[in-house]
Amino acid sequence: MLSVEAIDLHYGAAQALRAVSLEAKAGEIDGKKYDGVSYTASLVVDVQLPAGYHLNPAAPQRYRVTIESGRERLAVGNADMTARSGDAAYQLGKTDKALRLPLVLPLRPTAAGAAELRVSLTLYYCREDNTGTCRIKTLVWRAPVEVTAGTGTAQEIKLQGKVEGQ
């Protein structure tokens, strides 16, 4: 089996992710319900908005996940999504007014070795009382990961961000 090690860019440490099989469990990924989806890892993107702010439900929130390197080792999306030809297994993106945080997306390790994810997330957020000007923030992460042959499968890679108030 393969597992994924996330590399903490702040501390420079690698951490093997605990073995969990997510196959055949119902759940919600990317705002959609999946039942019996075959994936072995997930990418969780969470952003803390400033106190007193919320995502604007009328604005098009946007994300894109790209496997920058190691495409032969890691794929984004579930088995049905990654079976398509072209870049379907290496890119996943969406513009959606109903996007909620944390964003949870399926990953599938396919072979041992290094890979790198690039994740961008554009958020439109407003004050809770809906007065004043709404704001736009784009966050971008580059996350090196190591897919390793081990005794378990991957669980999740978590990317976190914080939008500071002004």
N, C-alpha and C positions, 0 to 999 in steps of 0.2 A: 504494500500500500504506500501511498504518497502522503506526505504531510507538508504543510507550509510553515516556514519560519518568518515571522514579521521582524523587521529590523527597526528598532526604535531610533529615529534620527536624532533625537535630543540626547540620548545617552550612548548611542552607538552600539547597543547590545542587541543580539538576536535572541528571539524567544520562540521555541517550538510551540505550536498550538496544540491543545489537547485533542485527542481523538474523539470524534463524534461522527456518526453517519446520519446525515439529514435526509437520506433517501426515504421516500414513501411517508413522509410526515406532512400533514397539512400545515399551512402557514401563510403569511402575507409577506411578499417580496415585491418591492417597487410598487406598493399600493395595490397589487393584484393578489388574489387568493390563488395559491397553488396547492394542488393535492397530488401527492405522489411524484413530485418533481425530483429529478435525479441531479443533485449537485452535492459537492462534498465540502464546500467552504462558502463563507459569505464575506462580503466587504461591507462594513458598517461605517457610514460617514455621518458624523454628528457635529453640529455647529451650535454653539451657545450664542444666542442673540443678546444684545444689551437688555438690561432690566427695563421692563415696561414696553417692549417691542414684540411684535409677532410677524410671521410671514404674511404677506399680502395675498389673500385668497383670490384676488382678481388679476394677479400678475403671473406671467409665465416663468415659473422657477425652472432652472435648467441644470442638467448634469451631463457629463461625458466621462466615461472610463475607457482608457486605452491601455493595452499592453504594449509598452514602448519597446521592450526587449524581452526575449524569452517566450516568444509566441508559441513555440513548440512545447513549452512547459506548463503554461497556464492559459486558461480561456475564461472569458466572462460570459455570463448567461447560463441558462440551463441547457441540457442536452439537446433539446429541440432547437433552441436558438443557435447553438454553436455548430450544429450539423450543416447549416447553410454554407454555401460557398462564399468566397470573397473575404471581406474583413469582419464578417458577423461575429466570429469567435474572438476577435481582438479589440472590438470597440462596442460600447454600449452607451447610448445616450438618449435623452428624452427631454422634452419641454412639456411641463405639466403644471397647470394651476392648482392641482390637488396634491402636489408633492408635500410630504410631511417628513419631519426629522425625528429620529434618525432615519437616514436612507439606508436600506438593506438590499444588497444586490448579490446574486449568486456568482460564485467562482468555481472553476473546475481545474484542479491540478491534473496534468496529463503525463508529465515526465519530470525526473529529478533535474535540478539545476537552478541557476539564477534567473530572475525575471525582474522587470521594473514596471510598476503601474504609474500612470499619470491620471489623476482625477481632478476635474474642474467642476465647480459648483457655483452657479450664479443665483443669488437670493435677492428678492425684493422684500423689504421689510418696513413696517410702519409702526408708529406708536400705538399702544393698546387702545387709546381713546380716539384714534384715527384723526388726530389734529396734526397740523404741521406737514412737513414734506416727508414723503417716503424716501427710503434710501435703497441703493443697489450696491451689492458687494459680490465680487468674484473671488473665490478662494481656489488655489491650485496646490495640489500635493504631488510630489514625486516620491514613490514608496518602493525602495528595493526590497524584494522578497526572495527567499530561498526555498524552493520546492525540494524536499528531501525524501529519499526512500526510507521509510521508517515503519514502525509498528502500528501507526494509526493514520487516520485521515484528518484533514484540517478542520478547524472550527470557524474562526473568523479573523479577519484583519480589520482593526479599528483605526480610523482616521478621525482626529478631532480638531476642531477649530473654534476660535472665539472671535466674535465681531465686537470691537470696542465701541462704547457709546461716545458721543461727542458733546 
